[in-house]
Amino acid sequence: MLDWFKVNLQYILPKHLLSRLVGKLASAEMGSLTTGLIKLFIKHFKVNMDEALYPQPEHYRTFNAFFTRPLQPDARPIDEDENVIIHAVDGAVSQFGDINADSIFQAKGHNYSLTTLLGGKPEMASPFKDGKFATVYLSPKDYHRIHMPVEGTLTDMIYVPGELFSVNPLTAANVPGLFARNERVVTFFDTPVGRMAMVLVGATIVASIETVWSGTVTPPAGKNVQHWSYEKDTESSVKLAKGEEMGRFKLGSTIVVCFEKDVIEFDELTAGQVTRLGEPMAHVSPASDNV
């Protein structure tokens, strides 16, 4: 009954208003109050501050600065093997596997549309049909910067307006089409293993989604899908190395990464498995033309 209440309450809460209010508080400089909130958060969620570049709560002037804290340079070694696709974030595997035509598995009894997830543009989704996907959930205690699982050149970014349901495992198991109905930022890259899409999914009280090339994408929330295209072969091209930061969440959320058919093979992943940035997630498939 409690789980039913937690899920169904989200349908009636003013999620966008609540998220923006929390965002304003999280970006405010409130001195000792901010420090006190950070200390409570660290204690409640058991955040490991030993790996943070600045481990003292007093260093952070806003809650957002703490939440997007950088790590020490050696905290997340990057597997440099060119045949290895690395985990892009700290988190936990929600689901992974095959994209069946245009369908992605969300949870038992729930699938959602690849095309809808990627912004409703069939031409953008087409390369990923029958490919592979991985969904990773970032909990409040996790490091909230997102990095590249493989080197890539940015080609497109799409902002998709939508709901702001929670993306925790309980909600994922009970809200149909969750990741394709929440607000999200979809990024597309050309990589040595083909096309890659990285989807940054918004959620309740996620105050902001940012990328390193454009800064804050949302808020403010838009009412229409927006599409930006980028030059690939100019001095201004956005080229990011494997393991390099590509974006960040201010408060927790989820990523979905998609690859083309027959280009990668997942390592021994399991649902619920803890992920650490830089560790192997998959390998380039021997069947790939890019090997």
N, C-alpha and C positions, 0 to 999 in steps of 0.2 A: 504493500500500500504506500509506503514512504517513497519508494522508487517511482511509482506511478504519479505521485504528487509532484516530485521533483521535475519529472519530464513535462507533465501537462501544465505546470505553473509557467513554464517558459513560453507557452503559446499566448499567454495573456499579459506577461510583463512587457513594459515599454523598453525593449532591449537596447534600441539605439540610444534613447535618451539616457538610460542608466549607464551605458558604456561611455558616452561622451562626458557625463558628469564625473565618472571615475577617472576618465582621462585628464580632465582639468585638475582634479585633486592630485593625480600622480605626477603632473608636470609642475606643480606649485612648489615654491621654495618656502618651507614652513619651519625651518630651523630644527629645534629640539623635537618638535612633533614629528617631523619627517624621520629623524633618526630613531625615535621611539617606535614608529610604525615599521621601519625596516628591521629593527631588532626583533619585534614581535613576529614578523614574517619569517625571518631566518629561523627562529626557534620553532614556530608552528610547523613549517614545511621542511625543517631539517636541511637547510641550504648549506652546502659545503663551501665556506668562504676561504678555505685554505688554498684553493686553486684560483681564486680571483686575483687579478692584478693589484687591486686595492682591497684588502680584506677587512678593513675597518669600516663599520657602518657610517661613522661620522664623515667619511670622505665624500659621501654622495649627498648633493644638495637637493635632489628631487628623488622621488620613488622611481621614476622612469630611468634615471641615471643608474640607480642600483639594479633595476630589473634587467637592463641591457648591458650590464657590467662586462668589461673585457676579462678574459682569462690570462693567466701567466703564459708567456710565449711557448713554454714546453708542456703545457697542460694537456694538449690534444695533438699528439704526433700524427702527421698525415702519411698514410701508406702511399708511397710514390710509385709503386708498380704500375706501369701504364696499362696493364690488363685488369687492374682493380678499380671498381666503382666504389667510392667510399660513402659512408653515412654522412648526410648533410647537416645533421643536427644531433644534439643530445635529446633523448626522448624515449619512447617505447613504440615498438611496431604495433600498429593497429591491425592492418591487413596488408597483404602483398600477393602478387601472383600474376596470372594472365588477365589481360583485357580481352574479353570475349566479344568480338566485333565492336560494338559501341557500349558495352556494358562493363561496369566496374563493381566488384563486390565490396559492400560496405560492412555488413554484419549479417548474421543469420536471418534470412527472410527479407533482406534489403539489398538491392542493387541500384545503381544510378547511372545516368548517361554520361559517357566520356565527352560527347559534344557539348552538352550543357555545362559540365564542369569547366571546360576550356573556353567558355564564353559564348557558346551557341553558334559558332562559326564552323560549318562542316569542313571547309578547306583547311582550317587550322588543326582540326581533330583527326583528319584522314590519315596522316602518317603514323598515328599511334594505335590505330585499330588493330586488334590481335597482337598488340605489343605487351609490355610488362608495366606494372605499377607497384608502388609501395606507398603506404600511408603511415605517417609517424606522428604520434601525439606528443606534444611538449607539455609537461606538467608544470605547475607554478615554481617548483624548485629548480627546474632545468636552466641551463644556459640558453639564452633566447636569441642568439644570432644564428643566421642561416648561411651555410657555406656551399660551395660548388662541389658536387659529387664527382665531377670530371671537368676538365677544362672546357670552356665554351665561349662562343661569341653571341652576344644578344642580338636577336632579330626582331622580336615583338614583345610588347607588354599589353595586357588587356585588364582593365578594371571592370569587375562585374558587381553591380549592387545586389544586395540581398538581405536575408535575415541575419540575426546574430545569436543563433542558438549556441549553447555550450557545445563543445566538441569532445567532452570527456567520454570514456567508454560507455557509460550508462546511456547518454543521449545518442551516441552513435548506434547503439543497439535498438533504439526505440523511435527515432525520428527518421522517416523515410527520406531518402535523397539528401541527407544532411549536408554533405560537402558540396553538392551541386546547387544548394539553395542558400547557403550562407554567403555573405559578402566575401569577395576574394580578389587577389591580384594574381594573374596568370602570366608567367614569363616563359619565353621560348628561346632556346639556344641551339646553334649549330655546334656539334661536338665531334671529336674523332670517332665516336661510335654512332653518329647519326643525329637525328633531332631529339631534343630533350625538352620536356615541359616541366616546370616547377611551379606548383600552385601553392600560394600562401593563403590559407583559409582563416578568415576572421571568426570571432566568437564573442560571446557575452563578455563585456568589460575589457575586450581587447581595445586599448586606447589608440593604437596606431599600427599601421603596416608600412614599412619603409623599404626602399631599395637603395643600394649604394650609388646608383647612377641618377636617380630622380629625387631622392629624399622621401619625404612623406607622401604617400599615394592616397591614403585615407586615414583620418578624416580630412576635410568634410566628406561625408558620404554623398555619392552622386545618385541620380535617378536613372541614368542611362549608361549602357555599356560604352566604355571608351577604349580606343585602340591606338597604340603608338607603334610605329615601325621605325627600325634603326638601320643605318647603313652598316654593312658588314666589312667593307674593304677600304675604309678611309682611316685617316689619323684619329678621327673622333670615335671610331668603333669601340664598343664596350666589350673588351676581351678580359675574361677572368680565368685565373689559373685554378687548377684543382686544389680544393681546400681554402680558396680565397672567399672572404665574406661577400655575400650578394644581397643580404637584406636582414631585417630583424622585426620581431614582434615586441610591442610594449604591452605586456601581459600575455598569458599563454594561448596557444592555439595548436594548429595542425598543418603539416605540409603533405602534399601528394605529388610524387614525382613519377613521370611517365616516360617510357622509352619505346622506340619502334620495335617491330617484330624481328625476332631472331638476332638481336644485337647483344643482349646480356643474358646471363643466367644467375639467379640469386644463389647466394651462399646458404648455409643451413639456418635460415631465419625461422622464427616461430612467433605467432601472435603473442603480444605481451612482452617480447624480448626487449631488454634495455639496449638502447643504441648510444654510441659515443662518437661524436664527430671525428672523422679521420680513419675510423676502423673500416675494414672491408664490409660492404653490403652485397656486392655482386662482382662477377667477372665478365669480361668480354667473351661472348659466345664464340666457340670455334667455328660455328656456321656463319658468323658475321663476315660481310664483305670488307669490313674495316680492320680485321685482324692483320 
